[in-house]
Amino acid sequence: MEKVPSEVLDLIISELVDGWTVDDLCRARLVCRSWNQHAIKHLFGTVTLYNRNKTIENDFQSWNHLMSLQVVKDNAHRVIIETCPPSLRKGHLRWDLWEEEGRWPEFTSAIDRIIDLDHLKAIEVRFSSYCRGFDESAAAYYRGNDDREMRSARAAALKTIYKAVKQREERSLQDGTEITPIRELNLDNLQNTHPPEELVNGLFKDVERLHIRILDEQNEGEDLGDFELAERFDFDHILEHEILVPVMNQLVELNLSSHYEWGLLPARFNGNDLKFPNLKTLRLGNFVIGYFDQLEWIFDQKSLTCLRLHECQIVTHFHFLESTVREWEIDTSDWEQFDGGPWFIDHPCTDSEFWTFDLKWNNVFYQIRKSLPKLTEFGVTWGYSYDWFSDMHCAPPSDVMTSRYTTFDMSAMPWPFTAEFGEGFRNDEDGQESSLEFHDRTYGEDARALNDLLQATFERRRQPRYV
């Protein structure tokens, strides 16, 4: 093993550590001096600032001790920052001051320790999965705000992180220390509201790889409630013009996903102004499709070499209550209206509107193959049967692809995107196909088109010096 070149050994260990625990890495350090050097890179390559009750009570002493170690300063290239304890309850003096005034000296000092990480390349910010939007009245109907990370606390965290990043750059200018620029930013549970200034004109500065998982307000209840909150109508436009447009010239990788089905209703994500001249990799999750041109913004990114789609669905049938189409200003130009049969025969929703949309996945796969000439890697997944970061070799079996189509049924609120269109009203005597039969009927064409796309990407990878 001593004769193995250092670069090769590093590649070997890099492949192995994906399934390793911290204990595995510690044991690897004992193999030999060479293994120790490479294992250290992975053991201390990513450091996490945990925001838990225990670390809060100890004023983040374990983190501060870790960051004082020279081995961490020499090897840490990614930092993960938890902004909110998972068992949050209001009434804690420190948290209340943080939320109301942006003051929490122990936490901000802990974040400031990244100033001394010369090799830092990536920052991951993990917000709470519970938030509250602009409609504060919702707190009166549900459990209040006790378990929520409010907008003020989220903004305070981003402001503190950006301040530390700036001080890191200033330190480099003052003492001449060579530091790596922060090229990657991961925002987990980014609330679907206007982004703070410290993010758009701060942390985005040098970012080339951007990962965003969108979070919306969720409450208890069986009505329209959360689905009609203002953020659901506004954020798709905010995402495009306030978050993505300012960084589109610098991105080489973009990962967009959400806790909810997004991109179609109640507001549409157009993407018309998105032109990524340098984008190589795009990952899209939980995106729903209801217009023929809804993916044109993806087809326009001719520089793409890698595209991954996860839990992206085409909506085939729509059921709207009363005057929703008019009130939500929904464009129905790509849809055909029908009477709701056989699923809604003799149903109690007398003022409903029903529409169908006739786009199939075989058309989408064909457009991807023809529109993205540099694409050499592609993957599409539904459910958790496949790793959506990996390549596919052939179309999966039909039982894995059943969720590639869905419907929108307002009578199923608060979960209107459902495979069971008209559940409770369906009239089976007409011999109409069920949702599952529809998936089976289209599987053959969809699978063939997917295989053609995968074959095309495989052949492109085989081409010499492909660019």
C-alpha positions in Angstrom: 0.0 0.0 0.0 3.0 2.3 0.6 3.8 2.2 -3.1 0.3 3.4 -4.1 0.5 7.1 -5.2 -1.0 9.5 -2.8 -3.6 10.8 -5.3 -4.8 7.2 -6.0 -5.1 6.3 -2.3 -7.1 9.5 -1.7 -9.5 8.5 -4.5 -9.8 5.0 -3.0 -10.6 6.3 0.5 -13.0 8.9 -0.9 -15.0 6.1 -2.5 -15.0 4.0 0.7 -15.9 6.7 3.2 -19.4 7.2 1.8 -20.6 4.3 3.9 -18.3 4.8 6.8 -19.0 6.0 10.3 -16.8 8.2 12.4 -15.6 5.1 14.2 -14.6 3.6 10.8 -12.5 6.7 10.0 -10.9 6.6 13.4 -9.9 3.0 12.8 -8.6 3.8 9.3 -6.2 6.2 10.9 -4.5 3.3 12.7 -3.6 1.4 9.5 -0.5 3.4 8.6 0.8 6.9 8.4 -0.4 7.4 4.9 -3.9 6.2 5.7 -3.9 8.5 8.7 -3.2 11.5 6.5 -6.0 10.7 4.1 -8.5 9.7 6.8 -8.0 13.0 8.7 -9.1 14.9 5.6 -12.5 13.1 5.7 -12.8 13.0 9.5 -12.4 16.7 9.9 -13.4 17.8 6.4 -17.0 18.6 7.5 -17.7 20.1 10.9 -21.2 20.7 12.3 -22.3 23.5 14.7 -25.1 21.6 16.5 -27.9 23.8 18.0 -29.3 21.5 20.6 -30.4 21.9 24.2 -27.2 20.3 25.5 -24.9 22.4 23.4 -26.9 25.6 24.2 -26.6 24.8 28.0 -22.9 24.5 27.6 -22.6 27.7 25.5 -21.3 25.6 22.6 -18.1 24.7 24.4 -17.7 21.4 22.5 -17.8 23.3 19.2 -15.4 26.0 20.4 -12.9 23.3 21.5 -13.2 21.5 18.2 -12.5 24.7 16.3 -9.5 25.5 18.4 -7.7 22.3 17.1 -5.1 22.9 14.4 -6.1 19.7 12.6 -9.6 21.1 12.1 -8.3 24.5 10.9 -6.1 22.6 8.4 -8.7 20.3 7.0 -12.2 21.7 7.4 -13.6 22.7 4.0 -17.4 22.4 4.8 -19.3 23.7 7.8 -22.9 22.9 8.7 -24.7 25.4 10.9 -28.0 24.5 12.7 -29.9 27.7 13.3 -32.6 26.4 15.6 -32.9 23.6 18.3 -35.3 20.8 17.1 -37.1 20.9 20.5 -37.7 24.7 20.4 -40.0 26.1 23.0 -40.4 29.9 23.5 -39.8 31.4 26.9 -36.1 30.6 26.9 -34.3 33.9 27.6 -31.6 33.4 25.0 -33.9 32.3 22.2 -36.4 35.2 22.9 -33.6 37.8 22.7 -32.3 36.1 19.5 -35.8 36.2 17.9 -36.7 39.7 19.1 -33.4 41.6 18.9 -30.9 39.3 17.1 -28.8 39.0 20.2 -27.3 35.7 21.3 -23.6 36.3 22.1 -22.7 32.6 22.7 -24.2 31.5 19.3 -22.8 34.4 17.3 -19.4 33.8 18.8 -19.6 30.2 17.8 -20.5 31.1 14.3 -17.5 33.5 14.2 -15.1 30.6 14.6 -15.4 30.0 10.9 -13.4 33.1 10.4 -10.3 31.0 11.1 -11.1 28.3 8.6 -8.7 29.1 5.7 -9.8 26.2 3.6 -13.5 26.6 3.9 -15.3 26.0 0.6 -18.9 25.3 1.5 -21.5 26.4 4.0 -24.7 24.5 4.8 -27.4 26.4 6.8 -30.0 24.1 8.3 -33.1 26.0 9.4 -36.0 24.6 11.3 -38.7 22.7 9.4 -41.3 24.8 11.1 -42.0 28.4 10.2 -44.6 31.1 10.3 -45.5 33.4 7.4 -46.8 36.9 7.2 -50.3 36.0 8.4 -49.7 36.0 12.1 -53.4 35.3 12.7 -52.8 31.7 12.0 -51.0 31.4 15.4 -54.4 32.1 17.1 -56.0 29.1 15.4 -53.3 26.6 15.9 -50.5 26.0 18.4 -49.1 29.5 18.4 -45.5 30.2 17.5 -43.8 28.2 20.2 -42.4 25.6 17.9 -41.6 27.9 15.0 -38.4 29.5 13.9 -39.7 32.9 12.9 -38.5 35.1 10.0 -36.6 37.4 12.4 -34.5 34.5 13.8 -33.8 33.1 10.4 -32.7 36.6 9.2 -30.5 37.0 12.3 -28.7 33.7 11.5 -28.0 34.7 7.9 -26.8 38.1 9.0 -24.4 36.5 11.5 -23.0 34.0 9.0 -22.5 36.7 6.4 -20.7 38.9 9.0 -18.3 36.0 9.8 -17.7 35.4 6.1 -16.8 39.1 5.6 -14.5 39.1 8.5 -12.8 36.0 7.1 -12.1 37.9 3.9 -11.0 41.0 5.8 -8.5 39.0 7.9 -7.0 37.6 4.7 -6.5 41.0 3.3 -5.0 42.3 6.5 -2.5 39.5 7.2 -2.0 38.1 3.7 -3.3 34.7 4.6 -4.4 32.8 1.5 -8.0 31.5 1.9 -10.2 29.6 -0.4 -13.4 31.4 -1.6 -16.7 29.9 -0.5 -18.1 28.5 -3.7 -21.0 26.3 -2.4 -24.0 27.2 -0.3 -26.7 24.9 0.9 -29.9 26.4 2.3 -32.0 23.7 3.9 -35.6 24.7 4.8 -35.4 28.2 3.3 -38.7 29.8 4.0 -40.8 30.8 1.0 -40.6 34.6 1.7 -38.5 37.5 0.4 -34.8 36.7 1.1 -32.9 39.0 3.4 -30.3 41.4 2.1 -27.4 39.4 3.7 -28.3 36.5 1.5 -28.9 38.0 -1.9 -26.1 40.7 -1.8 -23.9 38.9 0.7 -23.6 35.1 0.9 -24.4 34.7 -2.8 -21.3 36.7 -3.8 -18.9 33.9 -4.9 -21.3 31.0 -4.9 -21.1 28.6 -7.9 -23.0 25.7 -6.4 -26.4 26.5 -4.9 -28.7 24.1 -3.1 -32.1 25.2 -1.9 -34.8 23.2 -0.2 -38.0 25.4 0.1 -40.1 25.4 3.2 -43.7 26.6 3.6 -45.9 27.2 6.6 -47.7 24.0 7.7 -50.5 24.0 10.3 -53.0 21.5 11.6 -56.4 21.6 9.7 -58.4 20.0 7.0 -59.3 23.1 4.9 -57.7 25.4 2.3 -55.7 27.1 5.0 -52.0 26.7 4.3 -52.5 26.3 0.5 -54.0 29.8 0.2 -51.4 31.6 2.3 -49.9 34.6 0.5 -46.4 33.0 0.3 -47.8 30.3 -1.9 -48.9 32.9 -4.5 -45.8 35.1 -4.3 -42.7 32.9 -3.8 -42.3 31.4 -7.3 -41.8 34.9 -8.7 -39.5 35.7 -5.8 -37.5 32.6 -6.3 -36.9 33.3 -10.0 -36.2 37.1 -9.8 -34.9 37.8 -6.4 -32.9 34.6 -5.7 -31.9 33.0 -9.0 -31.6 35.8 -11.5 -28.9 37.7 -9.5 -26.6 34.6 -9.5 -27.5 32.9 -12.8 -24.3 34.0 -14.5 -22.0 32.4 -11.9 -23.8 29.1 -11.1 -22.4 25.8 -12.4 -24.6 23.7 -10.2 -28.2 24.2 -9.0 -30.3 22.0 -6.8 -34.0 23.1 -6.2 -36.5 21.1 -4.2 -39.3 21.7 -1.8 -41.3 20.2 1.1 -44.4 20.6 -1.0 -45.4 20.3 -4.7 -44.4 23.5 -6.3 -44.1 25.3 -9.7 -47.8 25.1 -10.8 -50.5 25.9 -8.2 -51.6 28.2 -6.8 -49.0 30.2 -8.7 -46.8 29.2 -11.6 -43.0 29.1 -11.8 -42.2 30.4 -15.3 -38.4 30.6 -15.4 -38.6 32.7 -18.5 -35.9 35.1 -17.4 -33.5 32.3 -16.3 -30.4 32.0 -18.5 -27.6 30.1 -16.9 -24.6 30.3 -19.3 -22.3 28.2 -17.2 -24.7 25.7 -15.6 -23.6 22.1 -15.8 -25.7 20.3 -13.2 -29.4 20.9 -12.4 -31.4 18.9 -9.9 -35.1 19.5 -9.6 -37.3 18.0 -6.9 -41.1 18.0 -6.2 -41.8 20.1 -9.3 -45.2 19.6 -10.8 -46.0 20.2 -14.5 -49.3 21.4 -15.9 -48.3 23.3 -19.1 -46.7 22.3 -22.3 -44.0 25.0 -22.0 -43.4 24.7 -18.3 -40.0 23.0 -18.8 -38.8 25.4 -21.5 -36.6 27.2 -19.0 -34.7 23.9 -18.5 -34.5 23.1 -22.3 -33.0 26.6 -22.8 -29.9 25.7 -20.6 -27.8 24.4 -23.4 -24.7 24.1 -21.2 -26.3 21.3 -19.1 -24.3 18.1 -18.8 -26.2 16.6 -15.9 -30.0 16.6 -15.1 -31.7 14.9 -12.2 -35.5 14.9 -11.6 -36.9 13.7 -8.3 -40.6 13.3 -7.6 -41.5 15.6 -10.5 -45.0 14.9 -11.7 -47.3 15.7 -14.6 -50.9 16.7 -13.6 -53.5 15.0 -15.8 -56.8 16.1 -14.2 -57.9 19.2 -12.3 -60.8 19.8 -10.1 -61.4 23.4 -8.9 -64.1 24.6 -6.5 -66.4 27.4 -7.3 -64.6 30.5 -8.7 -61.1 29.4 -8.0 -59.9 29.6 -11.6 -60.9 33.2 -11.8 -59.7 34.2 -8.3 -56.3 32.6 -8.7 -56.0 33.9 -12.3 -55.2 30.4 -13.6 -54.2 30.0 -17.3 -56.3 27.2 -18.7 -55.1 27.6 -22.4 -53.4 24.2 -22.4 -56.3 22.3 -20.8 -59.6 20.9 -22.0 -62.7 21.2 -19.9 -64.9 18.2 -19.1 -67.9 17.3 -16.9 -66.0 15.5 -14.2 -67.3 12.1 -15.1 -67.0 9.3 -14.2 -65.2 10.4 -11.0 -67.5 13.1 -9.9 -70.9 11.9 -10.9 -73.6 13.2 -8.5 -71.0 14.8 -6.3 -72.0 17.6 -3.8 -69.6 20.2 -5.4 -72.2 21.7 -7.7 -70.1 24.7 -8.8 -66.9 22.8 -9.7 -64.8 23.1 -12.8 -63.0 20.1 -14.3 -60.1 20.1 -16.7 -57.7 17.7 -18.3 -54.1 18.1 -19.5 -52.6 15.9 -22.2 -48.9 15.8 -21.7 -47.1 12.5 -21.3 -43.6 11.8 -20.0 -42.5 10.3 -23.3 -42.8 13.8 -24.8 -40.8 15.3 -21.9 -38.0 12.7 -22.3 -38.0 13.3 -26.1 -37.6 17.1 -25.6 -34.8 16.6 -23.1 -32.9 14.3 -25.5 -33.4 16.8 -28.4 -33.0 20.1 -26.6 -29.9 19.4 -24.4 -27.1 18.3 -26.8 -24.4 18.3 -24.1 -26.4 16.2 -21.6 -24.3 13.1 -20.6 -25.8 12.2 -17.3 -29.5 11.9 -16.5 -31.7 10.4 -13.8 -35.4 10.5 -12.9 -36.8 9.0 -9.7 -40.2 8.6 -8.0 -40.2 7.5 -4.4 -37.1 6.2 -2.7 -36.2 3.2 -4.8 -33.4 4.9 -6.6 -30.6 7.4 -5.6 -31.5 10.6 -7.4 -27.9 11.6 -7.4 -26.9 8.6 -9.5 -27.2 7.7 -13.2 -29.9 5.4 -14.5 -29.0 2.6 -16.9 -32.6 1.7 -18.0 -36.2 2.6 -17.3 -37.3 1.2 -13.9 -40.3 -1.3 -13.7 -43.8 0.1 -13.9 -44.5 -0.3 -10.2 -41.7 2.2 -9.4 -42.9 4.7 -11.9 -46.6 4.9 -10.8 -46.3 8.3 -9.2 -45.0 10.0 -12.4 -48.6 11.3 -13.0 -50.9 13.0 -10.4 -54.1 15.0 -10.3 -55.1 18.2 -8.6 -58.4 17.9 -6.6 -59.5 20.7 -4.4 -62.0 18.5 -2.6 -58.9 16.6 -1.2 -57.5 19.7 0.6 -55.2 20.2 2.4 -53.4 17.7 0.1 -54.8 18.5 -3.4 -52.1 16.8 -5.4 -53.3 13.2 -5.3 -53.4 10.0 -7.4 -56.9 9.2 -6.2 -58.9 11.7 -8.3 -62.4 12.1 -7.0 -62.0 9.6 -4.2 -65.4 9.1 -2.6 -67.3 10.3 -5.7 -66.1 7.8 -8.3 -68.6 5.9 -10.3 -67.0 2.6 -11.4 -70.0 1.4 -13.4 -68.9 3.4 -16.5 -65.9 1.2 -17.0 -63.5 4.1 -16.9 -59.8 3.5 -16.1 -58.5 4.1 -12.6 -55.4 6.2 -11.9 -53.3 3.1 -11.7 -54.6 1.8 -15.1 -53.7 5.1 -16.6 -50.1 4.8 -15.4 -49.9 1.3 -16.8 -51.4 2.3 -20.1 -48.7 4.9 -20.7 -45.8 3.0 -19.2 -44.7 1.4 -22.5 -44.3 4.7 -24.4 -42.8 6.5 -21.4 -40.3 3.7 -20.7 -39.2 3.5 -24.4 -38.6 7.3 -24.5 -36.7 7.2 -21.2 -34.5 4.4 -22.5 -33.8 6.4 -25.7 -32.8 9.3 -23.6 -30.5 7.2 -21.4 -29.0 5.5 -24.5 -28.3 9.0 -26.0 -26.5 10.1 -22.8 -24.5 6.9 -22.7 -23.3 7.3 -26.3 -22.3 10.9 -25.6 -20.2 9.8 -22.7 -18.4 7.4 -25.0 -17.5 10.2 -27.5 -13.8 11.2 -27.2 -13.1 14.6 -25.7 -16.8 15.4 -25.4 -17.4 19.0 -24.5 
